[in-house]
Amino acid sequence: MDLIGFLYGLGILHGAILAGILFFMRSEHRVANAFIAALVACIAIRFLNNWLVRNGVYINNPQWSLLSSPLDFAWGPLLYLYAYSMSGRKLGAKHVLHFIPCLLLFSAPITFALYPRDQQLEFLSYFWSNRENQELGEIVLGRMPIFWRTWMDMHLQGSFFSIQFGIYCYLVLRQVQKHRLSLERHFSFTEQMDLRWLRTLTFVCVLFLILFLVFNRGGLVLFGHFEITALSPNTPFLFLVVAIYGIGIAALYQPPIRDAQEHTPKEESTAIPEVGQAPTESAPAKYVRSSIKLEDAQRYKIRLMETMQEKKLYLDCDLTLRDLAAEAGLSYHQTSQVINGQMNQRFFSFVNNYRIGLAKELLADPKTRKMAIVDLAVEVGFKSKSSFYDAFKKVTQITPTQFKKELETLI
């Protein structure tokens, strides 16, 4: 039994099912789901191609053997556009440009299909083997234009795929980080909104890329070629057979993503000057209107801090910048400017500092010291134990458990 072929078969089946479900399911992420469905479909097509190679199907139909290869260059753009769409950004016609490399590379299978069948078979026999037949190599390479000869003989497609996919993984991670920072300017919580799972997915893609470089490209570096049906060059794709489950299932259960832009008034959608910045001739009128005098900023700062402390707004786990502005009797952009400019904080950090301050008091109080961490987290305004741990460690440089132990040593 061909275990590798069997695993590819599973990947094809599950990839096709997941892609269909993602594409046709009703969701608030219809556009984003279309991108991730296309990515899963492209990966499944790669599995299909590898399965067809292993089973010798292309021997009878060589004209189709190179048709799926250009789709590898759609993986990165599809992953990036999925992240772009999930973060609430609007897509435009310019994003089609991401697929230019993929479209250009379709010239290879089109050109290949024009060759006579016997020449196509010679081509496959040479490039999919360990290339010991030098006479066949000279015949095959002699028929090819110099560009495609270099492209195929040096396996440049796989190398460029590695570079391109790596760049897009970086762009996705940067997009996720930008989305999180945007949320932190408007919300006191980021649970189910920060696309953390997408960051994990991207790291999975990076791991695949590392495996691809080691097991697939490594053979080229050491020997100048590899046997296409051998285990080593197929290892990274077998890893994807398992990973494709996580890709599809995680995308299926994504909750509605709250877009920070929806909570930002129109005048806030553009950068505003720092507190106390004097208007300049080059500054647009809307920038001038949004500036705050230093003495006003200081007064607003005190008002915000008093409002937060007296009304204990930080105990509301769903508190937003808009809520705080309303309670303090300030406009949205005044509140935003004071926190970001005067206090040099994001709203997320501003609120969490109050929550952590209360948590430290409760941990120091003998009456509440033995409260479970998860109960303590909810008590001070966090939605989850993990977010409480992250915030506590960011403020105090130690975990709540370590803080409790330090207090016990002082008693």
One Martini backbone bead per residue (centre of mass of N, CA, C, O) as a GRO file, in nm:
protein
  411
    1MET     BB    1   0.096   0.036   0.022
    2ASP     BB    2   0.051   0.383  -0.041
    3LEU     BB    3   0.078   0.610   0.201
    4ILE     BB    4   0.121   0.879   0.058
    5GLY     BB    5  -0.120   0.852  -0.136
    6PHE     BB    6  -0.334   0.825   0.086
    7LEU     BB    7  -0.285   1.104   0.217
    8TYR     BB    8  -0.350   1.265  -0.034
    9GLY     BB    9  -0.641   1.168  -0.059
   10LEU     BB   10  -0.737   1.294   0.205
   11GLY     BB   11  -0.661   1.585   0.133
   12ILE     BB   12  -0.847   1.612  -0.110
   13LEU     BB   13  -1.118   1.550   0.024
   14HIS     BB   14  -1.107   1.758   0.261
   15GLY     BB   15  -1.046   2.007   0.093
   16ALA     BB   16  -1.304   2.003  -0.080
   17ILE     BB   17  -1.507   2.017   0.151
   18LEU     BB   18  -1.406   2.275   0.295
   19ALA     BB   19  -1.421   2.466   0.054
   20GLY     BB   20  -1.727   2.437   0.010
   21ILE     BB   21  -1.823   2.529   0.288
   22LEU     BB   22  -1.682   2.808   0.297
   23PHE     BB   23  -1.816   2.924   0.034
   24PHE     BB   24  -2.142   2.855   0.110
   25MET     BB   25  -2.158   2.973   0.372
   26ARG     BB   26  -2.311   3.154   0.616
   27SER     BB   27  -2.161   3.483   0.662
   28GLU     BB   28  -1.982   3.772   0.761
   29HIS     BB   29  -1.725   3.627   0.588
   30ARG     BB   30  -1.755   3.584   0.277
   31VAL     BB   31  -1.497   3.700   0.150
   32ALA     BB   32  -1.291   3.563   0.334
   33ASN     BB   33  -1.392   3.270   0.281
   34ALA     BB   34  -1.319   3.272  -0.019
   35PHE     BB   35  -1.013   3.285   0.025
   36ILE     BB   36  -0.978   3.030   0.207
   37ALA     BB   37  -1.109   2.838   0.005
   38ALA     BB   38  -0.900   2.885  -0.220
   39LEU     BB   39  -0.658   2.789  -0.058
   40VAL     BB   40  -0.756   2.502   0.000
   41ALA     BB   41  -0.790   2.429  -0.300
   42CYS     BB   42  -0.492   2.470  -0.384
   43ILE     BB   43  -0.381   2.256  -0.193
   44ALA     BB   44  -0.551   2.020  -0.307
   45ILE     BB   45  -0.428   2.041  -0.593
   46ARG     BB   46  -0.145   1.966  -0.503
   47PHE     BB   47  -0.220   1.687  -0.404
   48LEU     BB   48  -0.329   1.587  -0.675
   49ASN     BB   49  -0.069   1.616  -0.832
   50ASN     BB   50   0.101   1.422  -0.655
   51TRP     BB   51  -0.083   1.177  -0.698
   52LEU     BB   52  -0.059   1.162  -1.010
   53VAL     BB   53   0.243   1.116  -1.015
   54ARG     BB   54   0.254   0.851  -0.843
   55ASN     BB   55   0.030   0.707  -1.057
   56GLY     BB   56   0.103   0.784  -1.368
   57VAL     BB   57  -0.109   0.971  -1.522
   58TYR     BB   58   0.089   1.159  -1.700
   59ILE     BB   59   0.175   0.949  -1.912
   60ASN     BB   60  -0.113   0.978  -2.065
   61ASN     BB   61  -0.122   1.313  -1.966
   62PRO     BB   62   0.119   1.540  -2.010
   63GLN     BB   63  -0.030   1.819  -2.072
   64TRP     BB   64  -0.122   1.845  -1.744
   65SER     BB   65   0.137   1.848  -1.548
   66LEU     BB   66   0.173   2.192  -1.522
   67LEU     BB   67  -0.103   2.336  -1.447
   68SER     BB   68  -0.081   2.369  -1.113
   69SER     BB   69   0.184   2.520  -1.033
   70PRO     BB   70   0.098   2.833  -1.034
   71LEU     BB   71  -0.092   2.812  -0.774
   72ASP     BB   72   0.128   2.850  -0.556
   73PHE     BB   73   0.124   3.177  -0.611
   74ALA     BB   74  -0.165   3.204  -0.446
   75TRP     BB   75  -0.126   3.156  -0.145
   76GLY     BB   76  -0.024   3.424  -0.034
   77PRO     BB   77  -0.247   3.620  -0.136
   78LEU     BB   78  -0.485   3.468   0.002
   79LEU     BB   79  -0.387   3.498   0.292
   80TYR     BB   80  -0.368   3.807   0.293
   81LEU     BB   81  -0.665   3.873   0.201
   82TYR     BB   82  -0.791   3.740   0.441
   83ALA     BB   83  -0.666   3.924   0.657
   84TYR     BB   84  -0.762   4.190   0.534
   85SER     BB   85  -1.068   4.124   0.555
   86MET     BB   86  -1.084   4.045   0.865
   87SER     BB   87  -0.982   4.352   0.948
   88GLY     BB   88  -1.192   4.545   0.768
   89ARG     BB   89  -1.093   4.581   0.492
   90LYS     BB   90  -1.096   4.720   0.174
   91LEU     BB   91  -1.140   4.611  -0.141
   92GLY     BB   92  -0.967   4.625  -0.459
   93ALA     BB   93  -0.844   4.617  -0.778
   94LYS     BB   94  -0.537   4.619  -0.689
   95HIS     BB   95  -0.536   4.319  -0.564
   96VAL     BB   96  -0.492   4.165  -0.834
   97LEU     BB   97  -0.177   4.204  -0.851
   98HIS     BB   98  -0.096   3.958  -0.671
   99PHE     BB   99  -0.157   3.749  -0.934
  100ILE     BB  100   0.058   3.786  -1.157
  101PRO     BB  101   0.261   3.551  -1.121
  102CYS     BB  102   0.052   3.329  -1.162
  103LEU     BB  103  -0.041   3.414  -1.450
  104LEU     BB  104   0.238   3.410  -1.594
  105LEU     BB  105   0.300   3.096  -1.532
  106PHE     BB  106   0.087   2.983  -1.743
  107SER     BB  107   0.284   2.983  -1.988
  108ALA     BB  108   0.414   2.708  -1.940
  109PRO     BB  109   0.176   2.500  -1.985
  110ILE     BB  110   0.099   2.616  -2.259
  111THR     BB  111   0.367   2.560  -2.403
  112PHE     BB  112   0.385   2.256  -2.334
  113ALA     BB  113   0.116   2.172  -2.490
  114LEU     BB  114   0.259   2.226  -2.786
  115TYR     BB  115   0.405   1.983  -2.762
  116PRO     BB  116   0.484   1.689  -2.829
  117ARG     BB  117   0.431   1.401  -2.667
  118ASP     BB  118   0.724   1.283  -2.665
  119GLN     BB  119   0.850   1.545  -2.544
  120GLN     BB  120   0.690   1.549  -2.285
  121LEU     BB  121   0.793   1.275  -2.176
  122GLU     BB  122   1.092   1.350  -2.170
  123PHE     BB  123   1.065   1.581  -1.976
  124LEU     BB  124   0.947   1.418  -1.734
  125SER     BB  125   1.171   1.200  -1.715
  126TYR     BB  126   1.388   1.410  -1.635
  127PHE     BB  127   1.260   1.610  -1.407
  128TRP     BB  128   1.141   1.340  -1.232
  129SER     BB  129   1.436   1.267  -1.178
  130ASN     BB  130   1.788   1.208  -1.108
  131ARG     BB  131   1.950   1.272  -1.382
  132GLU     BB  132   2.139   1.037  -1.518
  133ASN     BB  133   2.043   1.108  -1.812
  134GLN     BB  134   2.232   1.305  -2.009
  135GLU     BB  135   2.126   1.268  -2.296
  136LEU     BB  136   1.833   1.350  -2.233
  137GLY     BB  137   1.903   1.630  -2.123
  138GLU     BB  138   2.016   1.751  -2.386
  139ILE     BB  139   1.757   1.721  -2.548
  140VAL     BB  140   1.559   1.878  -2.369
  141LEU     BB  141   1.723   2.148  -2.334
  142GLY     BB  142   1.756   2.205  -2.646
  143ARG     BB  143   1.434   2.274  -2.686
  144MET     BB  144   1.457   2.509  -2.493
  145PRO     BB  145   1.429   2.797  -2.382
  146ILE     BB  146   1.648   2.963  -2.186
  147PHE     BB  147   1.458   3.046  -1.963
  148TRP     BB  148   1.319   2.764  -1.910
  149ARG     BB  149   1.577   2.611  -1.867
  150THR     BB  150   1.663   2.761  -1.611
  151TRP     BB  151   1.400   2.732  -1.449
  152MET     BB  152   1.401   2.411  -1.449
  153ASP     BB  153   1.698   2.318  -1.391
  154MET     BB  154   1.702   2.511  -1.111
  155HIS     BB  155   1.431   2.526  -0.962
  156LEU     BB  156   1.303   2.828  -0.935
  157GLN     BB  157   1.009   2.802  -0.851
  158GLY     BB  158   1.051   2.701  -0.557
  159SER     BB  159   1.227   2.941  -0.466
  160PHE     BB  160   1.021   3.170  -0.528
  161PHE     BB  161   0.800   3.058  -0.351
  162SER     BB  162   0.947   3.087  -0.083
  163ILE     BB  163   0.980   3.393  -0.095
  164GLN     BB  164   0.687   3.477  -0.139
  165PHE     BB  165   0.555   3.330   0.104
  166GLY     BB  166   0.730   3.467   0.320
  167ILE     BB  167   0.635   3.757   0.265
  168TYR     BB  168   0.330   3.704   0.322
  169CYS     BB  169   0.362   3.615   0.612
  170TYR     BB  170   0.467   3.885   0.708
  171LEU     BB  171   0.220   4.056   0.618
  172VAL     BB  172   0.018   3.912   0.801
  173LEU     BB  173   0.151   3.971   1.074
  174ARG     BB  174   0.133   4.278   1.037
  175GLN     BB  175  -0.177   4.294   1.007
  176VAL     BB  176  -0.247   4.174   1.283
  177GLN     BB  177  -0.098   4.390   1.449
  178LYS     BB  178  -0.255   4.637   1.342
  179HIS     BB  179  -0.530   4.537   1.438
  180ARG     BB  180  -0.467   4.527   1.739
  181LEU     BB  181  -0.385   4.826   1.777
  182SER     BB  182  -0.659   4.935   1.686
  183LEU     BB  183  -0.825   4.805   1.912
  184GLU     BB  184  -0.661   4.938   2.157
  185ARG     BB  185  -0.785   5.234   2.088
  186HIS     BB  186  -1.113   5.129   2.150
  187PHE     BB  187  -1.058   4.885   2.349
  188SER     BB  188  -1.059   4.669   2.656
  189PHE     BB  189  -1.072   4.437   2.438
  190THR     BB  190  -0.976   4.126   2.218
  191GLU     BB  191  -1.158   3.906   2.218
  192GLN     BB  192  -1.235   3.765   1.911
  193MET     BB  193  -1.057   4.011   1.736
  194ASP     BB  194  -0.721   3.964   1.700
  195LEU     BB  195  -0.642   3.712   1.517
  196ARG     BB  196  -0.469   3.489   1.661
  197TRP     BB  197  -0.522   3.239   1.482
  198LEU     BB  198  -0.383   3.363   1.229
  199ARG     BB  199  -0.104   3.366   1.348
  200THR     BB  200  -0.089   3.062   1.385
  201LEU     BB  201  -0.130   2.991   1.088
  202THR     BB  202   0.126   3.138   0.989
  203PHE     BB  203   0.324   2.962   1.150
  204VAL     BB  204   0.249   2.708   0.999
  205CYS     BB  205   0.347   2.816   0.724
  206VAL     BB  206   0.639   2.855   0.817
  207LEU     BB  207   0.689   2.559   0.882
  208PHE     BB  208   0.642   2.459   0.599
  209LEU     BB  209   0.872   2.628   0.474
  210ILE     BB  210   1.098   2.493   0.629
  211LEU     BB  211   1.043   2.207   0.524
  212PHE     BB  212   1.079   2.281   0.227
  213LEU     BB  213   1.377   2.373   0.247
  214VAL     BB  214   1.490   2.108   0.368
  215PHE     BB  215   1.344   1.865   0.192
  216ASN     BB  216   1.333   2.001  -0.098
  217ARG     BB  217   1.577   2.206  -0.135
  218GLY     BB  218   1.805   2.036  -0.006
  219GLY     BB  219   1.847   1.833  -0.242
  220LEU     BB  220   1.955   2.047  -0.440
  221VAL     BB  221   2.203   2.139  -0.280
  222LEU     BB  222   2.335   1.848  -0.255
  223PHE     BB  223   2.247   1.712  -0.567
  224GLY     BB  224   2.063   1.888  -0.790
  225HIS     BB  225   1.828   1.682  -0.702
  226PHE     BB  226   1.507   1.492  -0.715
  227GLU     BB  227   1.274   1.260  -0.629
  228ILE     BB  228   0.936   1.318  -0.660
  229THR     BB  229   0.840   1.034  -0.498
  230ALA     BB  230   0.979   1.086  -0.255
  231LEU     BB  231   0.969   1.164   0.076
  232SER     BB  232   1.119   1.431   0.119
  233PRO     BB  233   0.963   1.629  -0.091
  234ASN     BB  234   0.673   1.541   0.059
  235THR     BB  235   0.673   1.626   0.360
  236PRO     BB  236   0.546   1.918   0.363
  237PHE     BB  237   0.270   1.819   0.235
  238LEU     BB  238   0.196   1.621   0.462
  239PHE     BB  239   0.171   1.838   0.674
  240LEU     BB  240  -0.074   1.978   0.527
  241VAL     BB  241  -0.280   1.753   0.561
  242VAL     BB  242  -0.312   1.825   0.863
  243ALA     BB  243  -0.338   2.145   0.856
  244ILE     BB  244  -0.608   2.170   0.690
  245TYR     BB  245  -0.796   2.128   0.923
  246GLY     BB  246  -0.729   2.386   1.084
  247ILE     BB  247  -0.790   2.592   0.866
  248GLY     BB  248  -1.093   2.526   0.821
  249ILE     BB  249  -1.211   2.508   1.111
  250ALA     BB  250  -1.125   2.788   1.212
  251ALA     BB  251  -1.288   2.942   0.990
  252LEU     BB  252  -1.575   2.834   1.064
  253TYR     BB  253  -1.549   2.957   1.389
  254GLN     BB  254  -1.568   3.254   1.338
  255PRO     BB  255  -1.638   3.533   1.474
  256PRO     BB  256  -1.739   3.831   1.484
  257ILE     BB  257  -1.579   4.121   1.367
  258ARG     BB  258  -1.467   4.406   1.512
  259ASP     BB  259  -1.449   4.727   1.387
  260ALA     BB  260  -1.281   5.010   1.464
  261GLN     BB  261  -1.405   5.203   1.247
  262GLU     BB  262  -1.703   5.188   1.359
  263HIS     BB  263  -1.590   5.353   1.637
  264THR     BB  264  -1.511   5.593   1.435
  265PRO     BB  265  -1.516   5.889   1.362
  266LYS     BB  266  -1.451   6.058   1.079
  267GLU     BB  267  -1.239   6.258   1.214
  268GLU     BB  268  -1.063   5.991   1.316
  269SER     BB  269  -0.960   5.846   1.041
  270THR     BB  270  -0.745   6.063   1.075
  271ALA     BB  271  -0.479   6.206   1.149
  272ILE     BB  272  -0.370   6.373   1.445
  273PRO     BB  273  -0.253   6.592   1.639
  274GLU     BB  274  -0.087   6.665   1.893
  275VAL     BB  275  -0.086   6.777   2.190
  276GLY     BB  276  -0.025   7.124   2.139
  277GLN     BB  277  -0.021   7.160   1.844
  278ALA     BB  278   0.046   7.376   1.608
  279PRO     BB  279  -0.080   7.520   1.353
  280THR     BB  280  -0.045   7.486   1.004
  281GLU     BB  281  -0.051   7.559   0.673
  282SER     BB  282  -0.047   7.242   0.586
  283ALA     BB  283  -0.287   7.195   0.754
  284PRO     BB  284  -0.575   7.082   0.766
  285ALA     BB  285  -0.869   7.182   0.895
  286LYS     BB  286  -0.935   6.917   1.062
  287TYR     BB  287  -0.676   6.936   1.232
  288VAL     BB  288  -0.727   7.206   1.368
  289ARG     BB  289  -1.000   7.127   1.509
  290SER     BB  290  -0.849   6.880   1.683
  291SER     BB  291  -0.699   7.052   1.859
  292ILE     BB  292  -0.531   7.080   2.186
  293LYS     BB  293  -0.477   7.234   2.455
  294LEU     BB  294  -0.281   7.184   2.721
  295GLU     BB  295  -0.479   7.280   2.946
  296ASP     BB  296  -0.714   7.105   2.843
  297ALA     BB  297  -0.575   6.830   2.850
  298GLN     BB  298  -0.528   6.826   3.157
  299ARG     BB  299  -0.827   6.846   3.233
  300TYR     BB  300  -0.921   6.590   3.080
  301LYS     BB  301  -0.742   6.392   3.226
  302ILE     BB  302  -0.865   6.428   3.506
  303ARG     BB  303  -1.153   6.355   3.425
  304LEU     BB  304  -1.098   6.067   3.328
  305MET     BB  305  -0.976   5.959   3.593
  306GLU     BB  306  -1.219   6.022   3.774
  307THR     BB  307  -1.430   5.864   3.618
  308MET     BB  308  -1.295   5.588   3.636
  309GLN     BB  309  -1.277   5.576   3.952
  310GLU     BB  310  -1.569   5.653   4.051
  311LYS     BB  311  -1.729   5.452   3.834
  312LYS     BB  312  -1.575   5.193   3.758
  313LEU     BB  313  -1.549   5.124   3.441
  314TYR     BB  314  -1.332   4.884   3.435
  315LEU     BB  315  -1.550   4.656   3.514
  316ASP     BB  316  -1.620   4.671   3.220
  317CYS     BB  317  -1.557   4.435   2.973
  318ASP     BB  318  -1.705   4.636   2.730
  319LEU     BB  319  -1.534   4.875   2.720
  320THR     BB  320  -1.517   5.189   2.551
  321LEU     BB  321  -1.424   5.487   2.431
  322ARG     BB  322  -1.712   5.591   2.392
  323ASP     BB  323  -1.806   5.543   2.682
  324LEU     BB  324  -1.605   5.726   2.827
  325ALA     BB  325  -1.676   5.990   2.683
  326ALA     BB  326  -1.972   6.000   2.781
  327GLU     BB  327  -1.911   5.996   3.092
  328ALA     BB  328  -1.709   6.262   3.070
  329GLY     BB  329  -1.813   6.476   2.850
  330LEU     BB  330  -1.666   6.397   2.582
  331SER     BB  331  -1.524   6.362   2.304
  332TYR     BB  332  -1.382   6.131   2.120
  333HIS     BB  333  -1.122   6.290   2.025
  334GLN     BB  334  -1.041   6.395   2.303
  335THR     BB  335  -0.999   6.124   2.439
  336SER     BB  336  -0.794   6.011   2.240
  337GLN     BB  337  -0.577   6.235   2.261
  338VAL     BB  338  -0.517   6.217   2.564
  339ILE     BB  339  -0.434   5.919   2.577
  340ASN     BB  340  -0.224   5.920   2.336
  341GLY     BB  341  -0.074   6.195   2.408
  342GLN     BB  342  -0.069   6.272   2.715
  343MET     BB  343  -0.036   5.955   2.817
  344ASN     BB  344   0.087   5.751   2.613
  345GLN     BB  345  -0.168   5.562   2.534
  346ARG     BB  346  -0.379   5.307   2.518
  347PHE     BB  347  -0.687   5.224   2.605
  348PHE     BB  348  -0.624   4.936   2.691
  349SER     BB  349  -0.400   5.018   2.900
  350PHE     BB  350  -0.554   5.224   3.067
  351VAL     BB  351  -0.764   5.021   3.182
  352ASN     BB  352  -0.573   4.788   3.283
  353ASN     BB  353  -0.435   4.946   3.509
  354TYR     BB  354  -0.685   4.946   3.690
  355ARG     BB  355  -0.730   4.642   3.707
  356ILE     BB  356  -0.450   4.570   3.825
  357GLY     BB  357  -0.470   4.744   4.075
  358LEU     BB  358  -0.710   4.586   4.196
  359ALA     BB  359  -0.579   4.306   4.194
  360LYS     BB  360  -0.354   4.376   4.397
  361GLU     BB  361  -0.544   4.441   4.629
  362LEU     BB  362  -0.684   4.161   4.643
  363LEU     BB  363  -0.416   3.998   4.688
  364ALA     BB  364  -0.351   4.164   4.964
  365ASP     BB  365  -0.618   4.071   5.072
  366PRO     BB  366  -0.717   3.835   5.299
  367LYS     BB  367  -1.019   3.802   5.189
  368THR     BB  368  -0.909   3.765   4.859
  369ARG     BB  369  -0.641   3.597   4.815
  370LYS     BB  370  -0.795   3.299   4.755
  371MET     BB  371  -0.886   3.366   4.493
  372ALA     BB  372  -0.945   3.274   4.200
  373ILE     BB  373  -0.810   3.378   3.912
  374VAL     BB  374  -1.066   3.373   3.735
  375ASP     BB  375  -1.236   3.540   3.938
  376LEU     BB  376  -1.051   3.783   3.949
  377ALA     BB  377  -1.064   3.862   3.653
  378VAL     BB  378  -1.371   3.920   3.650
  379GLU     BB  379  -1.382   4.124   3.888
  380VAL     BB  380  -1.180   4.345   3.725
  381GLY     BB  381  -1.279   4.307   3.389
  382PHE     BB  382  -1.223   4.040   3.263
  383LYS     BB  383  -1.288   3.773   3.029
  384SER     BB  384  -1.008   3.625   3.096
  385LYS     BB  385  -0.733   3.464   3.211
  386SER     BB  386  -0.531   3.525   2.981
  387SER     BB  387  -0.569   3.836   2.970
  388PHE     BB  388  -0.485   3.881   3.263
  389TYR     BB  389  -0.201   3.767   3.249
  390ASP     BB  390  -0.093   3.951   3.029
  391ALA     BB  391  -0.148   4.223   3.174
  392PHE     BB  392  -0.001   4.170   3.441
  393LYS     BB  393   0.282   4.117   3.317
  394LYS     BB  394   0.308   4.391   3.169
  395VAL     BB  395   0.296   4.566   3.436
  396THR     BB  396   0.481   4.370   3.656
  397GLN     BB  397   0.661   4.119   3.521
  398ILE     BB  398   0.450   3.924   3.654
  399THR     BB  399   0.258   3.693   3.782
  400PRO     BB  400   0.002   3.638   3.992
  401THR     BB  401   0.135   3.400   4.138
  402GLN     BB  402   0.404   3.544   4.201
  403PHE     BB  403   0.276   3.774   4.360
  404LYS     BB  404   0.160   3.599   4.587
  405LYS     BB  405   0.433   3.481   4.682
  406GLU     BB  406   0.564   3.751   4.757
  407LEU     BB  407   0.356   3.825   4.974
  408GLU     BB  408   0.399   3.573   5.158
  409THR     BB  409   0.702   3.647   5.232
  410LEU     BB  410   0.609   3.926   5.385
  411ILE     BB  411   0.421   3.786   5.617
   0.00000   0.00000   0.00000
